[in-house]
Amino acid sequence: MTEDRFWEIVSKVGWGTEHTDYYRGKKILMEYLPDVGTMEEFRVHMGSTHNELYDVIDKWAKANDVHVGGDDSFGDLINHIIGMGRAETARVLKNPNLAGDRANASYGSNAGYKESFSYCIPYDDDYLPQEVKALSLVEGIKEHIERIDADVEQSKLYVITLGKRREKMELRLITAMNELKALKEASQ
């Protein structure tokens, strides 16, 4: 993926200009990143851009004794700037004080930033068919219930807590199995 293509796809999301809804952003990105390979290429560009911004903003913040957030919020700030597009990223690279202004503005405001453009980027399992994801969820819940049962056997001290956790997992299992059944029926 070229750098131009990376920025073209970022612009399609509209992060920070049209919305900051990462579910909506992920849906848009999945239209432009049709498979795991292109998604991984996008992640590489995202990572290198993130590192470049991090270095510039961090150096500026330390030299000017400006707090731009802790590790997590600083990462969210950088991702927000990238999500806003190539022009905003270039502006901040030239004038890192703009990142300081954004970090200290009201969270979620137009002048601030919002967690987190990086959540828009799909993962491998986002490309799996719904039926496979539902089946995987069912199997994962069953395994979790088995681990709870094993914990109950090993330690009678936590039976009440583990029992409640098991009840929650059983309810999640029933829901997941019903979703799987509906997906199978809809595909027939």
Backbone as CSV, one residue per row, in Angstrom:
resi,resn,N_x,N_y,N_z,CA_x,CA_y,CA_z,C_x,C_y,C_z
1,MET,0.849,-1.174,0.000,0.000,0.000,0.000,0.897,1.241,0.000
2,THR,0.604,2.143,-0.894,1.398,3.363,-0.950,0.950,4.316,0.156
3,GLU,1.794,5.285,0.436,1.436,6.288,1.437,0.206,7.074,0.987
4,ASP,0.141,7.390,-0.310,-1.026,8.112,-0.833,-2.309,7.311,-0.628
5,ARG,-2.232,6.008,-0.888,-3.419,5.156,-0.708,-3.810,5.095,0.768
6,PHE,-2.816,5.001,1.650,-3.093,5.005,3.086,-3.898,6.252,3.460
7,TRP,-3.413,7.416,3.039,-4.097,8.661,3.403,-5.446,8.795,2.718
8,GLU,-5.578,8.257,1.534,-6.871,8.270,0.842,-7.899,7.480,1.652
9,ILE,-7.487,6.312,2.136,-8.398,5.481,2.930,-8.718,6.170,4.255
10,VAL,-7.720,6.746,4.909,-7.969,7.469,6.166,-9.010,8.560,5.941
11,SER,-8.902,9.284,4.830,-9.835,10.387,4.564,-11.271,9.899,4.396
12,LYS,-11.443,8.675,3.912,-12.788,8.118,3.712,-13.529,7.926,5.029
13,VAL,-12.781,7.720,6.107,-13.400,7.461,7.416,-14.091,8.714,7.948
14,GLY,-13.491,9.882,7.744,-14.095,11.119,8.245,-13.920,11.316,9.745
15,TRP,-12.909,10.676,10.315,-12.680,10.735,11.771,-12.374,12.172,12.209
16,GLY,-13.096,12.637,13.207,-12.835,13.956,13.769,-13.399,15.098,12.949
17,THR,-13.867,14.804,11.747,-14.476,15.844,10.923,-15.965,15.569,10.727
18,GLU,-16.309,14.291,10.552,-17.709,13.901,10.395,-18.233,13.153,11.625
19,HIS,-17.362,12.426,12.285,-17.766,11.610,13.429,-16.538,11.127,14.189
20,THR,-16.783,10.518,15.351,-15.731,9.816,16.108,-16.302,8.501,16.637
21,ASP,-17.064,7.853,15.801,-17.694,6.582,16.143,-16.839,5.465,15.548
22,TYR,-16.121,4.734,16.410,-15.195,3.741,15.860,-15.899,2.541,15.257
23,TYR,-17.149,2.268,15.603,-17.877,1.187,14.933,-18.175,1.603,13.483
24,ARG,-18.603,2.827,13.318,-18.839,3.360,11.975,-17.522,3.406,11.198
25,GLY,-16.459,3.849,11.856,-15.146,3.912,11.217,-14.664,2.555,10.754
26,LYS,-14.877,1.527,11.600,-14.450,0.176,11.218,-15.231,-0.310,10.001
27,LYS,-16.509,-0.032,9.983,-17.333,-0.455,8.842,-16.820,0.188,7.550
28,ILE,-16.477,1.470,7.624,-15.946,2.168,6.448,-14.600,1.573,6.047
29,LEU,-13.713,1.382,7.023,-12.398,0.823,6.701,-12.510,-0.557,6.072
30,MET,-13.452,-1.358,6.529,-13.583,-2.702,5.967,-14.016,-2.667,4.504
31,GLU,-14.678,-1.578,4.091,-15.024,-1.432,2.676,-13.763,-1.212,1.835
32,TYR,-12.795,-0.495,2.404,-11.581,-0.130,1.666,-10.404,-1.059,1.952
33,LEU,-10.531,-1.876,2.976,-9.517,-2.883,3.307,-10.205,-4.238,3.190
34,PRO,-10.334,-4.746,1.975,-11.192,-5.906,1.727,-10.683,-7.240,2.272
35,ASP,-9.421,-7.292,2.712,-8.899,-8.563,3.206,-7.819,-8.309,4.252
36,VAL,-7.392,-9.378,4.888,-6.408,-9.287,5.964,-5.097,-8.677,5.466
37,GLY,-4.691,-9.008,4.254,-3.438,-8.485,3.709,-3.424,-6.970,3.601
38,THR,-4.489,-6.392,3.051,-4.541,-4.929,2.936,-4.689,-4.281,4.304
39,MET,-5.389,-4.954,5.207,-5.518,-4.427,6.565,-4.151,-4.373,7.234
40,GLU,-3.347,-5.417,7.046,-2.007,-5.440,7.639,-1.124,-4.348,7.039
41,GLU,-1.232,-4.121,5.741,-0.475,-3.041,5.103,-0.889,-1.688,5.686
42,PHE,-2.183,-1.521,5.911,-2.692,-0.286,6.512,-2.117,-0.112,7.917
43,ARG,-2.093,-1.196,8.683,-1.547,-1.146,10.047,-0.070,-0.739,10.055
44,VAL,0.683,-1.208,9.066,2.100,-0.845,8.981,2.233,0.665,8.797
45,HIS,1.465,1.231,7.876,1.515,2.684,7.662,1.039,3.433,8.901
46,MET,-0.001,2.930,9.526,-0.519,3.552,10.749,0.575,3.563,11.818
47,GLY,1.260,2.449,11.980,2.302,2.334,12.999,3.472,3.275,12.750
48,SER,3.920,3.359,11.507,5.065,4.232,11.228,4.678,5.702,11.380
49,THR,3.459,6.050,10.993,2.988,7.426,11.162,2.842,7.748,12.649
50,HIS,2.329,6.792,13.402,2.174,6.958,14.851,3.540,7.196,15.498
51,ASN,4.522,6.396,15.121,5.866,6.538,15.697,6.481,7.900,15.367
52,GLU,6.278,8.337,14.138,6.825,9.641,13.735,6.191,10.767,14.550
53,LEU,4.879,10.747,14.673,4.194,11.762,15.475,4.613,11.684,16.941
54,TYR,4.706,10.474,17.451,5.098,10.287,18.854,6.446,10.960,19.117
55,ASP,7.414,10.675,18.268,8.758,11.230,18.464,8.743,12.752,18.453
56,VAL,8.047,13.345,17.487,8.024,14.800,17.348,7.288,15.454,18.524
57,ILE,6.112,14.929,18.853,5.319,15.533,19.933,6.004,15.327,21.277
58,ASP,6.520,14.135,21.511,7.191,13.849,22.786,8.398,14.759,22.989
59,LYS,9.194,14.928,21.960,10.373,15.798,22.038,9.944,17.236,22.354
60,TRP,8.917,17.714,21.665,8.417,19.074,21.892,7.874,19.212,23.316
61,ALA,7.069,18.235,23.750,6.450,18.309,25.080,7.508,18.331,26.183
62,LYS,8.537,17.505,26.051,9.605,17.475,27.056,10.394,18.780,27.066
63,ALA,10.682,19.312,25.883,11.454,20.557,25.798,10.681,21.749,26.347
64,ASN,9.350,21.668,26.287,8.518,22.786,26.720,7.765,22.511,28.017
65,ASP,8.072,21.372,28.642,7.439,20.984,29.902,5.909,21.044,29.811
66,VAL,5.387,20.449,28.742,3.945,20.420,28.497,3.453,18.986,28.658
67,HIS,2.381,18.824,29.416,1.794,17.495,29.618,0.793,17.224,28.492
68,VAL,1.031,16.148,27.761,0.119,15.771,26.673,-0.611,14.465,26.978
69,GLY,-0.628,14.083,28.241,-1.356,12.889,28.657,-0.425,11.757,29.034
70,GLY,-0.997,10.732,29.649,-0.249,9.523,29.972,-0.077,8.676,28.731
71,ASP,0.533,7.521,28.891,0.809,6.650,27.738,-0.431,6.366,26.906
72,ASP,-1.514,5.963,27.561,-2.725,5.578,26.847,-3.373,6.783,26.168
73,SER,-3.554,7.857,26.914,-4.207,9.027,26.329,-3.315,9.695,25.279
74,PHE,-2.007,9.637,25.457,-1.086,10.186,24.459,-1.229,9.398,23.152
75,GLY,-1.327,8.082,23.251,-1.552,7.254,22.068,-2.879,7.581,21.397
76,ASP,-3.920,7.787,22.208,-5.225,8.151,21.647,-5.159,9.490,20.924
77,LEU,-4.433,10.446,21.514,-4.254,11.759,20.889,-3.589,11.607,19.522
78,ILE,-2.508,10.850,19.477,-1.785,10.646,18.213,-2.681,9.963,17.184
79,ASN,-3.402,8.929,17.609,-4.295,8.227,16.685,-5.396,9.147,16.170
80,HIS,-5.893,10.022,17.039,-6.931,10.974,16.632,-6.384,11.895,15.534
81,ILE,-5.187,12.389,15.740,-4.568,13.284,14.754,-4.414,12.564,13.415
82,ILE,-3.940,11.327,13.443,-3.811,10.548,12.202,-5.183,10.371,11.556
83,GLY,-6.171,10.039,12.372,-7.530,9.840,11.863,-8.098,11.072,11.191
84,MET,-7.637,12.244,11.616,-8.121,13.487,11.000,-7.529,13.700,9.611
85,GLY,-6.496,12.944,9.276,-6.010,12.971,7.908,-4.605,13.509,7.731
86,ARG,-4.210,13.464,6.489,-2.848,13.821,6.103,-2.519,15.282,6.415
87,ALA,-3.438,16.188,6.115,-3.171,17.617,6.322,-2.985,17.926,7.809
88,GLU,-3.848,17.386,8.640,-3.732,17.637,10.090,-2.453,17.011,10.642
89,THR,-2.126,15.831,10.190,-0.896,15.175,10.633,0.326,16.011,10.239
90,ALA,0.337,16.517,9.026,1.450,17.353,8.565,1.532,18.647,9.378
91,ARG,0.378,19.230,9.691,0.365,20.456,10.503,0.990,20.211,11.868
92,VAL,0.643,19.090,12.483,1.159,18.777,13.821,2.647,18.441,13.754
93,LEU,3.072,17.776,12.706,4.500,17.478,12.564,5.322,18.766,12.455
94,LYS,4.760,19.784,11.816,5.453,21.072,11.694,5.324,21.907,12.966
95,ASN,4.176,21.798,13.617,3.882,22.595,14.812,3.328,21.693,15.913
96,PRO,4.181,20.965,16.614,3.698,20.015,17.622,2.920,20.670,18.762
97,ASN,3.059,21.994,18.890,2.268,22.678,19.906,0.768,22.516,19.643
98,LEU,0.388,22.263,18.391,-1.022,22.011,18.066,-1.525,20.750,18.774
99,ALA,-0.648,19.760,18.912,-1.015,18.543,19.649,-1.218,18.879,21.124
100,GLY,-0.356,19.749,21.664,-0.520,20.182,23.054,-1.842,20.885,23.262
101,ASP,-2.219,21.745,22.318,-3.514,22.436,22.401,-4.658,21.429,22.372
102,ARG,-4.554,20.470,21.478,-5.612,19.455,21.349,-5.685,18.591,22.616
103,ALA,-4.518,18.248,23.169,-4.482,17.412,24.378,-5.124,18.113,25.567
104,ASN,-5.032,19.424,25.600,-5.529,20.170,26.755,-6.907,20.785,26.536
105,ALA,-7.506,20.555,25.369,-8.873,21.001,25.100,-9.841,20.001,25.730
106,SER,-11.102,20.347,25.769,-12.117,19.450,26.338,-12.161,18.149,25.559
107,TYR,-12.120,17.035,26.299,-12.135,15.718,25.676,-13.379,15.566,24.808
108,GLY,-13.178,15.130,23.583,-14.285,14.868,22.672,-14.794,16.096,21.932
109,SER,-14.296,17.279,22.295,-14.725,18.489,21.589,-14.026,18.553,20.233
110,ASN,-14.485,19.448,19.373,-13.844,19.605,18.057,-12.391,20.022,18.191
111,ALA,-12.077,20.771,19.236,-10.697,21.223,19.447,-9.856,20.156,20.149
112,GLY,-10.517,19.168,20.755,-9.829,18.128,21.517,-9.604,16.873,20.696
113,TYR,-9.707,15.743,21.364,-9.536,14.462,20.686,-10.442,13.440,21.358
114,LYS,-10.607,12.313,20.697,-11.451,11.261,21.245,-10.800,9.912,21.019
115,GLU,-10.953,9.045,21.986,-10.459,7.671,21.926,-11.299,6.915,20.898
116,SER,-10.811,6.158,20.083,-9.521,6.138,19.488,-9.695,5.660,18.070
117,PHE,-9.137,6.423,17.160,-9.188,6.064,15.744,-8.634,4.656,15.503
118,SER,-7.680,4.248,16.309,-7.073,2.926,16.096,-8.089,1.798,16.279
119,TYR,-9.164,2.036,17.028,-10.193,1.004,17.204,-10.946,0.734,15.901
120,CYS,-10.856,1.650,14.970,-11.520,1.475,13.669,-10.841,0.407,12.822
121,ILE,-9.572,0.188,13.076,-8.810,-0.719,12.214,-9.226,-2.161,12.498
122,PRO,-9.668,-2.865,11.467,-10.127,-4.241,11.667,-9.005,-5.183,12.127
123,TYR,-9.413,-6.254,12.760,-8.522,-7.355,13.131,-8.809,-8.542,12.215
124,ASP,-7.942,-9.519,12.249,-8.106,-10.704,11.399,-9.506,-11.300,11.515
125,ASP,-9.977,-11.459,12.762,-11.254,-12.142,12.944,-12.452,-11.315,12.466
126,ASP,-12.263,-10.029,12.205,-13.346,-9.226,11.638,-13.686,-9.675,10.221
127,TYR,-12.772,-10.390,9.583,-12.978,-10.847,8.215,-13.616,-12.240,8.156
128,LEU,-13.819,-12.848,9.300,-14.448,-14.167,9.329,-15.945,-14.042,9.078
129,PRO,-16.552,-15.041,8.443,-18.010,-15.026,8.278,-18.702,-15.007,9.643
130,GLN,-19.868,-14.380,9.715,-20.603,-14.256,10.976,-20.837,-15.617,11.631
131,GLU,-21.128,-16.605,10.832,-21.402,-17.927,11.387,-20.162,-18.497,12.080
132,VAL,-19.001,-18.278,11.492,-17.751,-18.760,12.094,-17.483,-18.020,13.395
133,LYS,-17.724,-16.689,13.395,-17.522,-15.904,14.622,-18.474,-16.373,15.721
134,ALA,-19.726,-16.622,15.346,-20.706,-17.067,16.338,-20.318,-18.429,16.904
135,LEU,-19.882,-19.343,16.041,-19.460,-20.664,16.488,-18.242,-20.544,17.404
136,SER,-17.308,-19.681,17.047,-16.115,-19.454,17.862,-16.502,-18.913,19.242
137,LEU,-17.478,-17.999,19.276,-17.948,-17.456,20.549,-18.564,-18.562,21.399
138,VAL,-19.380,-19.409,20.797,-19.998,-20.520,21.528,-18.924,-21.418,22.127
139,GLU,-17.931,-21.782,21.323,-16.857,-22.658,21.816,-16.062,-21.982,22.934
140,GLY,-15.784,-20.681,22.779,-15.049,-19.951,23.809,-15.807,-19.896,25.121
141,ILE,-17.114,-19.693,25.051,-17.929,-19.653,26.266,-17.954,-21.024,26.929
142,LYS,-18.085,-22.073,26.133,-18.068,-23.429,26.701,-16.748,-23.701,27.429
143,GLU,-15.641,-23.299,26.824,-14.329,-23.479,27.466,-14.246,-22.682,28.761
144,HIS,-14.792,-21.477,28.754,-14.776,-20.644,29.961,-15.574,-21.315,31.087
145,ILE,-16.718,-21.870,30.733,-17.543,-22.568,31.729,-16.780,-23.771,32.291
146,GLU,-16.084,-24.490,31.419,-15.282,-25.636,31.886,-14.196,-25.197,32.860
147,ARG,-13.553,-24.049,32.586,-12.516,-23.542,33.502,-13.123,-23.149,34.845
148,ILE,-14.320,-22.555,34.803,-14.995,-22.199,36.057,-15.288,-23.462,36.856
149,ASP,-15.796,-24.487,36.174,-16.087,-25.753,36.859,-14.830,-26.347,37.487
150,ALA,-13.708,-26.276,36.774,-12.445,-26.790,37.304,-12.013,-25.982,38.522
151,ASP,-12.207,-24.673,38.477,-11.866,-23.818,39.619,-12.721,-24.163,40.840
152,VAL,-13.992,-24.459,40.602,-14.884,-24.835,41.704,-14.376,-26.116,42.361
153,GLU,-13.959,-27.065,41.543,-13.447,-28.326,42.077,-12.181,-28.115,42.902
154,GLN,-11.327,-27.199,42.470,-10.056,-26.968,43.151,-10.202,-26.156,44.431
155,SER,-11.164,-25.271,44.477,-11.256,-24.393,45.639,-12.711,-24.131,46.002
156,LYS,-13.140,-24.726,47.066,-14.517,-24.541,47.533,-14.734,-23.142,48.119
157,LEU,-13.660,-22.386,48.330,-13.775,-21.053,48.928,-14.526,-20.069,48.032
158,TYR,-14.405,-20.226,46.730,-14.976,-19.251,45.808,-16.215,-19.782,45.084
159,VAL,-16.880,-20.727,45.636,-18.007,-21.375,44.968,-19.117,-20.375,44.646
160,ILE,-19.434,-19.488,45.576,-20.529,-18.535,45.336,-20.168,-17.586,44.186
161,THR,-18.980,-17.003,44.239,-18.546,-16.086,43.175,-18.465,-16.806,41.842
162,LEU,-17.854,-17.978,41.829,-17.711,-18.728,40.583,-19.066,-19.195,40.070
163,GLY,-19.960,-19.537,40.972,-21.304,-19.951,40.569,-22.036,-18.839,39.838
164,LYS,-21.912,-17.623,40.347,-22.551,-16.484,39.682,-21.907,-16.223,38.328
165,ARG,-20.580,-16.351,38.266,-19.884,-16.153,37.004,-20.326,-17.217,36.006
166,ARG,-20.516,-18.450,36.479,-20.942,-19.539,35.593,-22.346,-19.262,35.062
167,GLU,-23.243,-18.763,35.911,-24.601,-18.436,35.467,-24.573,-17.397,34.349
168,LYS,-23.729,-16.369,34.513,-23.612,-15.343,33.467,-23.121,-15.960,32.169
169,MET,-22.140,-16.840,32.265,-21.589,-17.461,31.066,-22.617,-18.375,30.408
170,GLU,-23.431,-19.064,31.215,-24.477,-19.920,30.644,-25.486,-19.072,29.869
171,LEU,-25.813,-17.897,30.400,-26.745,-17.012,29.694,-26.123,-16.513,28.395
172,ARG,-24.828,-16.171,28.436,-24.151,-15.750,27.217,-24.105,-16.889,26.204
173,LEU,-23.926,-18.118,26.696,-23.884,-19.278,25.809,-25.232,-19.464,25.113
174,ILE,-26.302,-19.368,25.860,-27.640,-19.521,25.272,-27.874,-18.460,24.208
175,THR,-27.517,-17.222,24.515,-27.676,-16.132,23.549,-26.843,-16.378,22.301
176,ALA,-25.584,-16.756,22.490,-24.694,-17.006,21.349,-25.199,-18.175,20.506
177,MET,-25.699,-19.226,21.158,-26.216,-20.381,20.412,-27.463,-19.995,19.615
178,ASN,-28.327,-19.152,20.197,-29.509,-18.682,19.471,-29.112,-17.834,18.266
179,GLU,-28.075,-16.987,18.423,-27.593,-16.186,17.299,-27.031,-17.087,16.202
180,LEU,-26.289,-18.110,16.594,-25.729,-19.046,15.629,-26.846,-19.774,14.887
181,LYS,-27.843,-20.201,15.621,-28.982,-20.903,15.006,-29.691,-19.986,13.994
182,ALA,-29.886,-18.734,14.361,-30.559,-17.777,13.466,-29.711,-17.536,12.216
183,LEU,-28.417,-17.446,12.368,-27.534,-17.259,11.199,-27.587,-18.459,10.264
184,LYS,-27.605,-19.666,10.854,-27.688,-20.860,10.028,-29.012,-20.925,9.268
185,GLU,-30.112,-20.577,9.976,-31.424,-20.610,9.334,-31.520,-19.562,8.229
186,ALA,-30.920,-18.395,8.459,-30.970,-17.321,7.466,-30.155,-17.669,6.224
187,SER,-29.123,-18.492,6.384,-28.273,-18.838,5.239,-28.846,-19.993,4.426
188,GLN,-29.903,-20.627,4.912,-30.483,-21.769,4.176,-31.529,-21.329,3.193
